[in-house]
Amino acid sequence: MLEQYFPILVFIAFGIGLGGLLLGIGRIVSPDRPDPEKLSPYECGFEAFEDARMKFDVRYYLVAILFILFDLEIAFLFPWAVVLPQIGLFGFGAMMVFLLILVVGFIYEWKKGALEWD
C-alpha cells in the first residue's frame, strides 16, 4: 500500500532539491556587497522619522476595513454563482437581499465621506 505514496514522495523530494539548487546557484552567482543603505530597515520606501508607536490616522483603518468588507462580498458571490441552478429562485432572492444590504452600506459610507482621502 505504501508504494502508492511513492510518486508523492518523489515529487516532494524533487521540489525540495530544485528549490535548494536554485537557492545555491543564486548565492554563488549573485554579488554580495552589503552597505548601510541596503541593510537599513525601511517601510514604504522612506526612512523612519518618528517613533514606531506613533498614531495612525483612523481613515487608514477605515479604508482597510472597507476593503475587507467588499472583498468578502466577492468571495461570497463566486460559490453562489456556481450553485445558482441548484438553489433556484430562493437562493437568488437571498443573494439579492445580501447585495442590497451591502450596497446600502456602501452608499452610506460614500455619503459620509469615508472614501475621500485628503
C-alpha positions in Angstrom: 0.0 0.0 0.0 2.9 2.4 0.7 4.0 2.2 -2.9 1.0 4.3 -3.9 2.6 7.2 -2.0 6.0 6.9 -3.7 5.2 9.4 -6.6 4.2 12.0 -3.9 7.5 11.4 -2.1 9.4 11.7 -5.3 7.5 15.0 -6.1 8.3 16.4 -2.7 12.0 15.4 -2.9 12.3 16.9 -6.4 10.7 20.2 -5.2 13.0 20.5 -2.2 16.0 19.5 -4.3 15.1 22.0 -7.1 14.5 24.8 -4.5 17.8 24.1 -2.8 19.6 24.0 -6.1 18.2 27.3 -7.2 19.0 29.0 -3.9 22.5 27.7 -4.1 23.0 28.9 -7.6 21.7 32.3 -6.6 24.1 32.5 -3.6 27.0 31.6 -5.9 26.2 33.8 -8.8 24.8 36.9 -7.2 27.1 39.6 -5.9 27.3 40.2 -2.1 28.1 43.8 -1.5 26.3 44.9 1.7 26.3 48.6 2.6 24.4 50.6 5.2 21.8 51.7 2.7 20.9 48.1 1.8 21.0 46.9 5.4 18.8 49.7 6.9 15.2 48.9 7.8 12.6 50.7 5.8 8.9 50.9 5.5 7.0 52.3 2.5 10.3 53.3 0.8 11.4 56.0 3.2 13.4 56.2 6.4 11.6 56.1 9.7 11.4 59.6 11.2 9.3 59.1 14.2 8.6 56.7 17.0 7.2 53.3 15.9 4.3 53.8 18.3 3.0 56.9 16.7 -0.7 57.1 16.0 -2.1 56.4 12.5 -4.9 58.3 11.0 -8.2 56.5 11.6 -9.0 56.7 7.8 -6.2 54.2 7.2 -8.1 51.6 9.2 -11.4 52.6 7.8 -10.2 52.0 4.2 -8.7 48.7 5.2 -11.9 47.5 6.8 -14.0 48.7 3.8 -11.6 46.8 1.5 -12.0 43.6 3.5 -15.8 44.0 3.6 -16.2 44.4 -0.1 -13.6 41.8 -0.9 -15.6 39.3 1.2 -18.6 40.2 -0.8 -16.9 38.9 -3.9 -15.8 35.8 -2.1 -19.5 35.0 -1.4 -20.5 35.7 -5.0 -18.4 33.0 -6.7 -19.8 29.9 -4.9 -23.3 31.4 -5.1 -22.9 31.8 -8.9 -21.7 28.2 -9.2 -24.6 26.6 -7.4 -27.3 29.1 -8.7 -29.1 26.5 -10.9 -29.4 24.1 -7.9 -30.6 26.7 -5.3 -33.2 28.3 -7.6 -35.3 31.4 -7.0 -34.9 31.3 -3.2 -31.1 31.4 -3.4 -31.3 34.2 -5.9 -33.6 36.2 -3.7 -31.4 35.6 -0.6 -28.3 36.8 -2.5 -30.2 39.9 -3.8 -31.1 40.8 -0.2 -27.4 40.3 0.8 -26.2 42.5 -2.1 -28.9 45.2 -1.3 -27.6 45.4 2.3 -24.0 45.8 1.1 -25.0 48.4 -1.5 -26.9 50.4 1.1 -23.8 50.2 3.4 -21.5 51.3 0.5 -23.8 54.3 -0.3 -23.8 55.3 3.4 -20.0 55.2 3.6 -19.8 57.2 0.3 -22.2 59.9 1.6 -20.4 60.1 4.9 -17.1 60.8 3.1 -15.3 57.7 4.3 -14.0 57.0 0.8 -12.5 60.5 0.5 -8.8 60.9 1.2 -7.5 64.4 1.9 
